[in-house]
Amino acid sequence: MDLLNGVIVAVNDAFWFYLIIPLLAVLSVYFTVRSGVVQLRLAPEMVRSLRSRSEVASDGGKAISSFQAFAISAAARIGTGNIAGVATAIALGGPGAVLWMWIMGFLVGSTSFVESTLAQLYKVRDRSGFRGGPAYYMERGLGARWMGVLFAVVITVTFGFVFNAVQSNTISGAVRNSAQASGVDTTGWLAPVVGLGLVVLTAVVIFGGVRRIAQVAQTLVPFMALIYLGLGLIVVALNVERVPGVLAEIVTHAFGFREMAAAGIGAAIVQGVRRGMFSNEAGLGSAPNAGASASVSHPVKQGLAQTFGVYFDTLVVCSTTAFIILLADPSYGQSRGPSMTQEALQTHLGTWSLHLLTLIILLVAFTSVLGNYYYGESNIGFITDRPAVMTGYKWVFLVMTFLGAIGSVELVWNLADTTMGVMALVNLVAIAPLAAVVMRLISDYTEQLGQGRDPVFTRDRMPDVSGVECWPPEEEIEQDRQAART
């Protein structure tokens, strides 16, 4: 097992440092410049886009709204990456990893915008509304179904199996830490019990369809985020005089001005970007699957909503974890996952906060499990529409949920790094040539804004773009309006 872990770590480090990070950075800078810094220029539109109303789906129910799609992606984003992932980045990369998270969080906002806007443009209809994502824009935008199938397989393995195991593993570890702090002997029995309980709760939701997932996500995500941010604000308030020193540490270590354990500049960059990407998912191609399900009047609207998710995740939630840990004078050089955050919070606020954080981890990781499931479901639907295959996926997903709860945390995290890198590579290669279409969509959106209109996109505004199934032309929309009046 140790040998396997060592091989995976070595491959991951080279893969990320020499290929994924440079490619993500170059494309993010390119998208930022080419779009006129869209992630900053249209920032006021981000929150406004979340208020978009949804239409009626084919089955007679409400289609997924912009906010619900945002909540599904946020459910996957705001999870172990924010609590365990940030802790791992700091343990291995030192305080400097935090600055690289912030820098890349801003830059990759443009990448998130591009991929989510493309997912909206090339989405397709289903019974409950819409579905789409990278697999769909690879097939419809690039004419490369083989690439879409490859991506669909990789994201299903990454989120449906590996990341899902990461989430359940984090839940199990957090409950164990909390139980041991209370003097409970957890040997042999706790992990299987937690795993079975998680399987039951997950099954109740995922067998209820995407609407139930969206409803649970939009209820839990704001609740858990507010509680966690409240704890972070209390910690900062209690240590406000030390905040300038922590900020100085973050900056100096980011550029290798001082060395601390494993926290050289290379480690800081790799850990900051890798764990930041695990947390905010920009460039991975995962969030667009949720973004495509939204019913909005213009593709750019959901692109902006998903970019807002990156900022909220990286600049707010991840920063909260970073300050909780760094204000507790942590030790560096080894990954300790969620326990590092739990111990730091306990140092600040006492044992009661450790138990409260355990509850928060349960909520964030559980909603991440639901978001991960939906990503796999959407891509299984791209490959085949056979009900038996989808049912089989649900059961395998539940099995991986249980195995993750009882598995090795180190092996699970290392496998997550590997599959995440492969997934990001396929997606980044796909969105680079399609960026020109997104730039035209931005121009169309801003032109309508300049005219004082609520932007609406129709296929006839870009008739030369093929592969677009939704977004009926203006003439067809007007006919439907007249038919409704009569």
SVG drawing of the C-alpha trace seen along z (x, -y; Angstrom):
<svg xmlns="http://www.w3.org/2000/svg" viewBox="-58 -51 72 55">
<polyline fill="none" stroke="black" stroke-width="0.4" points="0.0,0.0 2.8,-2.4 4.5,-1.6 1.3,-2.3 0.8,-5.6 4.4,-6.6 4.0,-5.9 0.7,-7.8 2.2,-10.8 5.2,-11.0 3.0,-10.8 0.6,-13.4 3.3,-15.9 4.9,-15.7 1.5,-15.7 0.2,-18.7 3.4,-20.8 4.5,-20.3 1.1,-20.0 -2.1,-20.9 -1.1,-24.0 0.7,-25.7 -2.2,-24.8 -4.8,-26.1 -2.8,-29.3 -2.2,-30.1 -5.8,-29.5 -7.1,-31.5 -5.0,-34.5 -6.0,-34.2 -9.7,-34.0 -9.3,-36.9 -7.6,-39.2 -9.8,-38.1 -13.0,-38.6 -12.0,-42.0 -11.7,-40.6 -15.3,-39.5 -15.1,-38.0 -14.6,-41.5 -16.3,-43.7 -19.7,-41.9 -19.4,-41.2 -22.6,-43.2 -24.5,-40.9 -23.4,-37.7 -25.8,-38.1 -28.6,-39.5 -28.4,-36.4 -29.2,-34.1 -32.7,-35.7 -33.7,-34.4 -37.1,-32.6 -37.4,-29.1 -39.8,-27.8 -42.1,-24.8 -40.4,-21.5 -41.7,-18.8 -43.2,-16.8 -45.2,-19.7 -43.0,-20.6 -40.8,-23.6 -37.4,-23.4 -34.3,-23.9 -33.8,-27.6 -30.5,-29.5 -30.2,-29.6 -30.9,-25.8 -28.3,-25.0 -25.9,-27.3 -26.8,-25.4 -26.2,-22.0 -22.7,-23.1 -22.1,-24.9 -23.1,-21.7 -20.3,-19.9 -17.8,-22.8 -18.5,-23.7 -17.3,-20.4 -14.2,-18.7 -12.1,-20.8 -12.9,-23.9 -12.2,-22.2 -10.0,-19.1 -8.5,-20.3 -7.4,-23.7 -5.9,-22.0 -4.0,-19.6 -2.7,-22.5 -1.4,-24.4 0.1,-21.3 2.1,-20.4 2.5,-23.8 2.6,-26.1 0.9,-29.5 1.9,-30.5 -0.5,-28.0 -3.3,-30.3 -2.1,-33.2 -1.9,-30.9 -5.4,-29.8 -6.5,-33.4 -4.6,-34.3 -5.8,-31.3 -9.3,-31.8 -9.5,-35.2 -7.9,-34.0 -9.9,-30.8 -13.1,-32.7 -12.8,-33.4 -12.3,-29.7 -15.4,-28.8 -17.3,-31.4 -16.3,-30.0 -17.1,-26.4 -20.5,-27.1 -21.6,-29.4 -20.7,-26.8 -22.7,-24.2 -25.7,-26.5 -25.4,-27.1 -25.1,-23.4 -27.5,-22.0 -30.4,-19.6 -33.9,-19.1 -35.0,-16.3 -38.2,-15.5 -37.3,-17.6 -35.8,-20.5 -32.3,-20.6 -29.0,-18.7 -25.6,-19.4 -21.9,-19.9 -18.5,-19.3 -19.5,-16.0 -22.3,-17.8 -20.3,-20.8 -17.5,-18.4 -20.0,-16.6 -22.1,-19.5 -19.5,-22.3 -16.4,-20.3 -18.2,-17.5 -16.2,-15.0 -18.5,-12.5 -15.6,-10.3 -14.1,-13.1 -17.5,-13.6 -17.7,-9.9 -14.2,-9.9 -15.0,-12.9 -18.3,-11.4 -16.5,-8.2 -13.7,-10.2 -16.1,-12.5 -18.3,-9.7 -15.3,-7.8 -13.9,-11.0 -17.0,-12.4 -19.3,-9.4 -16.8,-7.1 -13.4,-8.7 -14.6,-12.1 -17.6,-10.5 -15.3,-8.2 -13.3,-11.3 -16.5,-12.9 -17.7,-9.9 -14.1,-9.3 -14.0,-12.9 -17.4,-12.4 -16.2,-9.2 -12.9,-10.8 -14.7,-13.9 -17.1,-11.8 -14.3,-9.6 -12.3,-12.7 -15.3,-14.1 -16.2,-10.7 -12.6,-10.2 -12.5,-13.8 -15.5,-12.7 -13.7,-9.6 -15.6,-7.1 -13.7,-4.0 -14.4,-3.9 -12.2,-0.9 -13.8,1.4 -17.4,0.3 -17.8,-3.5 -16.7,-3.7 -19.1,-0.9 -22.0,-2.5 -21.3,-5.9 -21.0,-4.4 -24.3,-2.6 -26.1,-5.7 -24.7,-7.8 -25.8,-5.2 -29.4,-5.3 -29.6,-9.1 -28.1,-9.3 -30.4,-6.7 -33.5,-8.5 -32.4,-11.6 -30.9,-10.3 -33.8,-8.0 -36.0,-11.0 -34.5,-12.6 -32.7,-15.9 -35.5,-18.1 -35.1,-16.5 -31.3,-16.9 -31.8,-20.6 -34.3,-21.1 -32.0,-19.6 -29.0,-21.6 -30.8,-24.9 -31.9,-24.3 -28.6,-23.1 -26.0,-25.1 -26.9,-28.6 -27.5,-27.1 -24.1,-25.4 -22.2,-28.2 -23.6,-30.8 -22.7,-28.7 -19.2,-28.0 -18.6,-31.6 -19.9,-32.7 -17.4,-30.5 -14.6,-31.9 -15.6,-35.5 -15.6,-34.7 -12.1,-33.2 -10.8,-36.3 -12.4,-38.6 -10.8,-36.8 -7.4,-37.1 -7.7,-40.3 -4.4,-41.7 -2.6,-38.7 -4.3,-39.0 -1.7,-41.3 1.0,-38.9 -0.8,-36.0 -1.3,-37.9 2.4,-38.7 3.1,-34.9 0.8,-34.1 2.6,-36.6 6.2,-35.8 5.8,-32.1 4.0,-32.2 7.1,-33.5 9.6,-31.4 11.2,-34.2 11.4,-31.9 11.3,-28.1 9.1,-26.2 9.0,-22.4 7.7,-21.4 6.6,-24.9 9.0,-26.0 7.6,-28.0 7.1,-24.9 5.1,-23.1 3.1,-26.3 2.1,-26.7 1.3,-23.0 -0.7,-22.6 -2.4,-25.9 -3.6,-25.4 -4.3,-21.7 -6.4,-22.0 -7.9,-25.2 -9.1,-23.5 -10.5,-20.6 -12.4,-23.1 -13.7,-25.6 -13.7,-23.1 -13.0,-25.8 -11.6,-24.2 -12.5,-20.7 -15.7,-20.6 -17.8,-19.5 -19.8,-22.7 -21.0,-23.1 -23.1,-20.0 -25.1,-21.7 -25.0,-25.1 -26.5,-23.5 -29.6,-22.4 -30.7,-25.9 -33.5,-27.6 -32.3,-31.1 -32.8,-33.6 -29.2,-33.9 -26.2,-31.5 -24.0,-34.2 -26.3,-34.5 -25.4,-31.1 -21.8,-31.5 -21.8,-34.5 -23.7,-32.7 -21.1,-29.8 -18.2,-32.3 -19.8,-33.8 -19.7,-30.3 -15.9,-30.2 -15.4,-33.5 -17.6,-32.6 -15.9,-29.2 -12.3,-30.4 -12.2,-33.9 -14.8,-33.5 -15.2,-29.9 -11.6,-28.7 -10.2,-31.9 -12.3,-31.2 -10.6,-27.8 -7.2,-29.3 -7.5,-31.9 -8.9,-29.3 -5.8,-27.2 -3.1,-29.8 -4.3,-31.7 -3.8,-28.5 0.0,-28.2 -0.2,-24.9 2.6,-22.4 3.5,-21.8 4.9,-19.0 2.2,-16.4 -1.4,-16.1 -3.9,-15.7 -7.1,-16.4 -10.2,-17.6 -8.6,-16.9 -6.2,-19.8 -9.1,-22.2 -11.0,-20.6 -8.0,-20.8 -7.4,-24.5 -11.0,-25.4 -10.8,-23.6 -7.7,-25.6 -9.6,-28.8 -13.1,-28.0 -12.9,-24.9 -14.1,-21.3 -17.7,-22.3 -16.6,-23.9 -15.0,-20.6 -18.4,-18.9 -20.1,-21.8 -17.5,-21.6 -18.2,-17.8 -21.9,-18.7 -20.8,-21.2 -18.6,-18.7 -21.4,-16.2 -23.6,-18.7 -21.1,-20.0 -19.8,-16.6 -23.3,-15.1 -24.4,-17.9 -21.2,-17.3 -22.1,-13.6 -25.4,-14.7 -23.7,-17.1 -21.2,-14.4 -24.0,-12.0 -25.7,-14.4 -22.6,-15.0 -22.3,-11.3 -26.0,-10.9 -25.9,-13.7 -22.9,-12.1 -24.3,-8.6 -27.3,-10.1 -25.0,-11.4 -23.5,-7.9 -26.8,-5.9 -30.5,-6.4 -31.0,-2.8 -32.8,-2.9 -30.9,0.3 -27.6,-1.5 -28.7,-4.4 -30.0,-2.2 -26.7,-0.3 -24.8,-3.6 -26.9,-4.5 -26.1,-1.2 -22.4,-1.4 -22.4,-5.0 -23.9,-3.8 -21.3,-1.1 -18.5,-3.6 -20.1,-5.8 -19.8,-3.0 -16.2,-1.9 -15.0,-5.5 -16.2,-5.7 -14.1,-2.7 -11.1,-3.2 -7.6,-4.7 -7.7,-8.5 -4.3,-8.9 -4.9,-6.5 -8.4,-8.0 -7.0,-11.6 -4.1,-10.6 -6.5,-8.8 -8.7,-11.9 -5.7,-14.1 -5.0,-11.7 -8.5,-11.4 -9.1,-15.2 -6.0,-16.0 -7.1,-13.7 -10.6,-15.2 -9.2,-18.8 -6.9,-18.1 -9.7,-16.8 -11.9,-19.7 -9.3,-22.4 -8.3,-21.0 -12.0,-21.2 -12.8,-24.7 -9.8,-26.4 -11.1,-26.3 -14.7,-27.1 -13.8,-30.3 -14.4,-32.4 -18.1,-31.4 -18.2,-32.5 -16.7,-35.9 -19.5,-36.5 -22.1,-35.6 -20.5,-38.2 -20.8,-40.8 -24.4,-39.9 -25.1,-40.1 -23.4,-43.4 -25.0,-44.9 -28.5,-44.1 -27.6,-45.4 -26.5,-48.7 -29.9,-48.9 -31.5,-48.7 -32.9,-45.2 -32.9,-42.0 -30.7,-39.9 -32.4,-37.1 -30.6,-34.8 -32.1,-33.0 -30.5,-30.8 -31.0,-33.3 -28.7,-35.8 -25.8,-33.5 -27.2,-31.4 -23.7,-30.2 -23.1,-28.3 -24.2,-24.7 -25.1,-22.1 -27.4,-24.3 -30.6,-22.5 -32.3,-24.8 -32.7,-28.6 -35.5,-28.7 -35.5,-31.6 -37.4,-34.8 -40.1,-33.9 -40.9,-30.6 -41.0,-32.3 -43.5,-34.8 -45.7,-32.1 -45.8,-30.4 -46.8,-33.7 -49.6,-34.2 -50.8,-30.6 -50.8,-31.1 -53.0,-34.2 -55.6,-32.4"/>
</svg>
